[in-house]
Amino acid sequence: MSVLRRISSRTLLFPRVLESANRSFNTLPEPSPPLSHGIHVLYCPDSVGIVAKLSECIASRGGNILEADVFVPQNKNVFYSRSEFVFDPIKWPRAQMDEDILNLSKKFNANKSVVRVPSVDPKYKIAIFTSKQDHCLVDLLLAWQDGKLPIDISSIISNHDRLPNSHVMRFLERHEIPYHHLSTTKENKREDEILQLVQDTDFLVLARYMQVLSKSFLNRYSKDIINIHHGLLPSFKGGNPSRQAFNAGVKLIGATSHFVTEELDDGPIIEQMVERVSHKDNLLSFVQKSENLEKQCLLKAIKSYCELRVLPYEENRTVVF
């Protein structure tokens, strides 16, 4: 009888242990939702308390600033800032964030105030303009394919045709990116047709596009256009400037990426890169170094622009955080 009682008591004990274990599992805290990453840039007249109010705006919604850059030029009465922060999207919904930032912008009479949540907001929609040279175009296509840029490429526009079996055309066909060949003349730049193709883009990229966009086109498009050119200008203008520079024995070459304005190659600079060359370089290595700089410089400029690092400064300059 005592053996049966011991077995019976143990049998009754197991359900209690399991019940206790189940209660313990049920009371475990639920994992916290993942935090989202946000970016905010502000350009406004300078005044006391801007940084404090911006920090308070983010902290009051449970956000935490990870990185903050501020630039206040002397005797200019302007304020620039760029902040990266994390937040709980449940506690701070995207629509509420827009409203809070708008109220802050109004308070400081902001010239520009933009907030972006890369994981939620749409990617930038762009069109790429190009001519004969492929190096910048190919580099941007590969960067897009690898997810290095938060962009969607709506189309490629060129004043030169490409063979259907070329590596560029095969890539575009595989990824269903339209290619528009619009042959131009001095009398007809096809700008009305181009404008129709790019109406719904966020900005444009000129990847060695060897045509000058008119003042009328710039005014009608009215959004940012990013260009790249080699750093041999203005010393070597005209045809084949790389050969001219090589023959002149230059020791330093570069590339400049800038915004397009009415003045040819004279818009606000976003990025510049340089590299030394020497008597050991032949024409081929000279050109390769120049093209590599152009690719790197253009990619860096677009990345900085998409990450809200570029702000207008004075009449023809930029602040790049």
C-alpha positions as CSV (number, residue, x, y, z in Angstrom):
1,M,0.0,0.0,0.0
2,S,2.8,2.4,0.8
3,V,4.4,1.8,-2.6
4,L,1.1,2.6,-4.3
5,R,0.7,5.8,-2.3
6,R,4.2,7.0,-3.2
7,I,3.5,6.3,-6.9
8,S,0.1,8.0,-6.7
9,S,1.6,11.1,-5.0
10,R,4.4,11.4,-7.7
11,T,1.8,11.0,-10.4
12,L,-0.2,13.9,-8.9
13,L,3.0,16.0,-8.6
14,F,3.9,16.0,-12.3
15,P,0.8,18.0,-13.5
16,R,1.5,20.6,-10.8
17,V,5.1,20.9,-12.0
18,L,4.0,21.2,-15.6
19,E,1.3,23.8,-14.7
20,S,3.9,25.8,-12.8
21,A,6.3,25.7,-15.7
22,N,3.6,26.8,-18.2
23,R,2.8,29.7,-15.9
24,S,6.5,30.7,-15.9
25,F,6.7,30.6,-19.7
26,N,3.5,32.6,-20.0
27,T,4.8,35.3,-17.8
28,L,8.0,35.9,-19.8
29,P,8.2,39.5,-21.1
30,E,7.4,39.9,-24.8
31,P,10.5,40.9,-26.8
32,S,10.7,44.6,-27.6
33,P,9.8,45.6,-31.1
34,P,12.8,46.5,-33.3
35,L,13.7,50.2,-33.3
36,S,13.6,52.2,-36.6
37,H,16.3,54.5,-37.8
38,G,15.5,58.1,-38.8
39,I,17.4,61.1,-40.3
40,H,16.5,64.7,-39.9
41,V,18.1,67.8,-41.5
42,L,17.4,71.4,-40.6
43,Y,18.4,74.7,-42.3
44,C,17.0,77.8,-40.7
45,P,17.8,81.2,-39.3
46,D,20.0,80.9,-36.2
47,S,18.6,81.4,-32.8
48,V,19.0,80.3,-29.2
49,G,17.6,76.9,-28.3
50,I,17.4,75.1,-31.6
51,V,19.4,72.1,-30.6
52,A,17.5,71.8,-27.3
53,K,14.1,71.9,-28.9
54,L,15.2,69.4,-31.6
55,S,16.5,67.0,-28.9
56,E,13.3,67.5,-26.8
57,C,11.1,66.8,-29.9
58,I,12.9,63.4,-30.4
59,A,13.2,62.5,-26.8
60,S,9.6,63.3,-25.9
61,R,8.5,60.5,-28.3
62,G,10.9,58.0,-26.8
63,G,13.6,58.5,-29.5
64,N,17.3,58.6,-28.9
65,I,19.8,60.6,-31.0
66,L,22.8,58.5,-32.1
67,E,24.7,61.2,-34.1
68,A,24.3,64.9,-34.5
69,D,26.2,67.4,-36.7
70,V,25.8,71.2,-36.4
71,F,27.2,74.0,-38.5
72,V,26.7,77.7,-37.7
73,P,28.9,79.9,-39.9
74,Q,30.2,83.1,-38.3
75,N,28.3,86.3,-39.0
76,K,25.8,84.5,-41.3
77,N,22.8,84.1,-38.9
78,V,22.0,80.6,-40.3
79,F,21.9,77.2,-38.6
80,Y,22.4,73.8,-40.1
81,S,22.0,70.4,-38.5
82,R,21.8,66.7,-39.3
83,S,20.6,64.2,-36.8
84,E,20.4,60.4,-36.9
85,F,18.2,58.8,-34.3
86,V,16.4,55.6,-33.4
87,F,12.8,55.3,-32.3
88,D,9.9,52.9,-31.6
89,P,7.5,53.2,-34.6
90,I,4.6,52.1,-32.4
91,K,5.2,55.0,-29.9
92,W,6.1,57.4,-32.7
93,P,4.1,56.7,-35.8
94,R,5.4,58.1,-39.1
95,A,2.5,60.5,-39.6
96,Q,2.9,61.9,-36.0
97,M,6.6,62.3,-36.7
98,D,5.9,64.4,-39.8
99,E,3.5,66.6,-37.8
100,D,6.0,67.1,-34.9
101,I,8.8,68.0,-37.3
102,L,6.5,70.4,-39.2
103,N,5.6,72.2,-36.0
104,L,9.3,72.4,-35.1
105,S,10.1,73.8,-38.6
106,K,7.4,76.5,-38.3
107,K,8.7,77.5,-34.9
108,F,12.1,78.2,-36.3
109,N,11.0,79.5,-39.7
110,A,13.0,76.8,-41.5
111,N,14.3,77.2,-45.0
112,K,14.5,73.4,-45.2
113,S,13.5,70.7,-42.8
114,V,13.3,67.1,-44.0
115,V,12.9,63.9,-42.0
116,R,13.4,60.4,-43.5
117,V,12.9,56.9,-42.3
118,P,14.8,54.8,-44.9
119,S,13.1,51.5,-43.9
120,V,9.6,52.9,-44.5
121,D,9.9,55.8,-46.9
122,P,9.9,55.1,-50.7
123,K,13.2,54.9,-52.4
124,Y,14.2,57.9,-54.6
125,K,13.0,57.5,-58.1
126,I,15.7,58.7,-60.6
127,A,16.5,58.7,-64.3
128,I,20.1,58.5,-65.5
129,F,21.2,60.5,-68.6
130,T,24.3,59.2,-70.5
131,S,26.1,59.5,-73.8
132,K,28.8,57.2,-75.3
133,Q,30.9,56.5,-72.3
134,D,29.7,53.6,-70.1
135,H,31.9,53.7,-67.0
136,C,29.7,55.9,-64.7
137,L,26.5,54.3,-65.9
138,V,27.7,50.7,-65.4
139,D,29.0,51.6,-61.9
140,L,25.7,53.1,-60.9
141,L,23.7,50.1,-62.2
142,L,25.9,47.7,-60.3
143,A,25.6,49.8,-57.1
144,W,21.8,49.8,-57.5
145,Q,21.8,46.0,-58.1
146,D,23.9,45.5,-54.9
147,G,21.5,47.7,-52.9
148,K,24.2,50.3,-52.1
149,L,21.9,53.2,-53.1
150,P,18.3,53.8,-51.9
151,I,17.1,54.5,-55.5
152,D,14.8,53.1,-58.1
153,I,15.9,53.7,-61.6
154,S,12.9,54.6,-63.8
155,S,14.8,54.8,-67.1
156,I,18.0,55.5,-68.9
157,I,18.0,58.3,-71.4
158,S,20.8,58.7,-74.0
159,N,21.6,60.7,-77.1
160,H,23.4,57.6,-78.4
161,D,22.1,54.2,-79.4
162,R,23.6,51.0,-78.0
163,L,23.8,47.6,-79.6
164,P,21.0,45.2,-78.4
165,N,23.6,42.6,-77.4
166,S,25.9,45.0,-75.5
167,H,26.4,44.3,-71.8
168,V,24.5,47.5,-70.8
169,M,21.5,46.6,-72.8
170,R,21.4,43.0,-71.6
171,F,21.6,44.3,-68.0
172,L,18.7,46.7,-68.6
173,E,16.6,44.1,-70.3
174,R,17.2,41.6,-67.5
175,H,16.1,44.2,-64.9
176,E,13.3,45.7,-67.0
177,I,14.8,49.2,-67.0
178,P,13.6,51.2,-70.1
179,Y,16.3,52.6,-72.4
180,H,15.3,55.7,-74.4
181,H,17.5,56.7,-77.3
182,L,16.8,60.3,-78.2
183,S,19.2,61.5,-80.9
184,T,19.8,65.2,-80.5
185,T,21.0,68.0,-82.8
186,K,22.0,71.6,-82.1
187,E,18.6,72.7,-83.2
188,N,16.6,70.1,-81.4
189,K,17.7,68.8,-78.0
190,R,14.5,66.7,-77.6
191,E,13.9,68.4,-74.2
192,D,10.1,68.3,-74.4
193,E,10.2,64.5,-74.9
194,I,12.8,64.1,-72.1
195,L,10.7,66.2,-69.8
196,Q,7.7,63.9,-70.3
197,L,9.9,60.9,-69.4
198,V,11.2,62.3,-66.2
199,Q,8.2,64.1,-64.8
200,D,7.7,61.7,-61.9
201,T,11.3,61.4,-60.8
202,D,12.8,62.8,-57.6
203,F,16.1,63.9,-59.1
204,L,18.2,63.3,-62.2
205,V,21.8,62.0,-62.7
206,L,24.0,63.0,-65.6
207,A,26.4,60.1,-65.9
208,R,28.8,61.6,-68.5
209,Y,25.9,63.1,-70.5
210,M,27.6,65.2,-73.1
211,Q,24.7,67.6,-73.7
212,V,23.9,70.9,-72.1
213,L,20.5,71.2,-70.6
214,S,18.8,74.5,-71.3
215,K,17.6,77.1,-68.8
216,S,14.1,76.3,-70.0
217,F,14.5,72.6,-69.2
218,L,16.0,73.4,-65.7
219,N,13.1,75.7,-64.9
220,R,10.5,73.3,-66.0
221,Y,12.0,70.3,-64.3
222,S,12.7,72.4,-61.2
223,K,14.2,69.5,-59.2
224,D,17.8,68.7,-58.4
225,I,20.1,67.3,-61.1
226,I,23.5,65.9,-60.2
227,N,26.4,65.9,-62.7
228,I,29.9,64.5,-62.9
229,H,32.9,65.8,-64.8
230,H,36.7,65.2,-64.7
231,G,38.9,67.5,-62.9
232,L,41.0,68.5,-65.9
233,L,38.7,71.5,-66.6
234,P,39.1,74.3,-67.3
235,S,42.8,73.8,-68.3
236,F,42.0,71.4,-71.1
237,K,38.8,72.2,-72.9
238,G,37.6,70.8,-76.2
239,G,38.1,67.3,-77.7
240,N,40.0,64.5,-75.8
241,P,41.0,66.5,-72.7
242,S,42.6,63.4,-71.1
243,R,45.1,63.1,-74.0
244,Q,45.8,66.9,-73.7
245,A,46.4,66.6,-70.0
246,F,48.6,63.5,-70.4
247,N,50.7,65.2,-73.1
248,A,51.0,68.3,-70.8
249,G,52.4,66.0,-68.1
250,V,50.0,66.9,-65.3
251,K,50.7,65.4,-61.9
252,L,47.3,65.6,-60.3
253,I,43.9,64.6,-61.7
254,G,40.5,64.8,-60.2
255,A,36.7,64.6,-60.6
256,T,33.9,66.9,-59.4
257,S,30.3,66.1,-58.8
258,H,28.0,69.1,-58.6
259,F,24.4,70.3,-59.0
260,V,23.4,71.5,-62.5
261,T,22.7,75.2,-63.0
262,E,22.4,77.5,-65.9
263,E,26.2,78.1,-65.7
264,L,28.0,75.2,-67.4
265,D,29.9,73.0,-64.9
266,D,29.7,75.7,-62.3
267,G,26.9,74.5,-60.0
268,P,27.3,74.0,-56.2
269,I,29.9,71.3,-55.5
270,I,28.8,68.1,-53.7
271,E,32.0,66.0,-53.9
272,Q,35.5,66.1,-55.3
273,M,38.3,63.5,-55.5
274,V,41.9,63.7,-56.6
275,E,44.7,61.3,-57.4
276,R,48.3,61.7,-58.3
277,V,49.7,60.6,-61.7
278,S,53.3,60.4,-62.8
279,H,55.7,59.9,-65.6
280,K,55.2,56.1,-65.1
281,D,51.6,56.3,-66.3
282,N,50.9,55.7,-69.9
283,L,47.8,57.1,-71.6
284,L,45.7,54.0,-70.8
285,S,46.5,54.0,-67.1
286,F,46.0,57.8,-67.0
287,V,42.5,57.5,-68.5
288,Q,41.6,54.5,-66.2
289,K,42.6,56.5,-63.1
290,S,40.5,59.4,-64.3
291,E,37.5,57.3,-65.0
292,N,37.8,55.5,-61.6
293,L,37.7,58.9,-59.9
294,E,34.6,59.9,-61.8
295,K,32.8,56.7,-60.8
296,Q,33.7,57.0,-57.2
297,C,33.0,60.7,-57.0
298,L,29.5,60.4,-58.6
299,L,28.5,57.4,-56.4
300,K,29.6,59.2,-53.3
301,A,27.7,62.4,-54.3
302,I,24.5,60.4,-54.9
303,K,24.9,58.5,-51.6
304,S,25.4,61.7,-49.7
305,Y,22.4,63.3,-51.3
306,C,20.1,60.3,-50.5
307,E,21.3,60.3,-46.9
308,L,20.3,63.9,-46.5
309,R,23.9,65.1,-46.1
310,V,23.8,67.9,-48.6
311,L,22.3,71.3,-47.9
312,P,22.5,74.6,-49.8
313,Y,24.9,77.2,-48.4
314,E,25.1,80.8,-49.6
315,E,24.6,81.4,-53.3
316,N,26.7,78.7,-54.9
317,R,28.1,76.5,-52.1
318,T,27.0,73.4,-50.1
319,V,27.2,72.1,-46.6
320,V,28.0,68.4,-46.8
321,F,27.8,66.6,-43.4
